[in-house]
Amino acid sequence: MYRVCFVCTGNICRSPMAESVFRARVAEAGLDHLVEVDSAGTGGWHEGDGADARTAAVLEAAGYEQDHRARQFRSSWFADLDLVIALDAGHLRDLRALAPTPQDAAKVRLLRSYDPAVPAAGADVPDPYYGSLDGFEECLALVEAASNGLLAAVREAVKEPTTP
């Protein structure tokens, strides 16, 4: 099983959104028997909480399923993960610092680095938590835009042929 974990700050906005979108992409591609998708936060402030109501509303409106409980990312998880997807540069830095080995640090990538339309400097998914619903909708659009590139990379990693 190839394991992907999306990580944001509190695991109630961006990372559960990315988890839901990517899980749907994996299922659409017929790879759900090969790829496991999860999410977590760099902090534990919201552990046990569901996704932010605005995250849930935006996902539902777009047709995505989600059943989420927030949790904090643990260093020990690196051993069981193949890819750790950070939602912004701060998460990338924090996760790489948490990695027990250089090989584990190399598993951490920025989500938007999988979107070919994004310059490296604009690679963050902004945190919508303190804003309006528009920020959550923008977050969803950014996550969706990067998901196809991420799916292509994961498909290559699990060596599944691309369907024509």
Secondary structure, DSSP 8 states (H G I E B T S, - for coil): -EEEEEEESSSSSHHHHHHHHHHHHHHHTT-TTTEEEEEEESS-TTTT----HHHHHHHHHTT--------B--GGGGGG-SEEEESSHHHHHHHHHH-SSHHHHTTEEEGGGG-TT--GGG------TTS-HHHHHHHHHHHHHHHHHHHHHHHHHTT-----
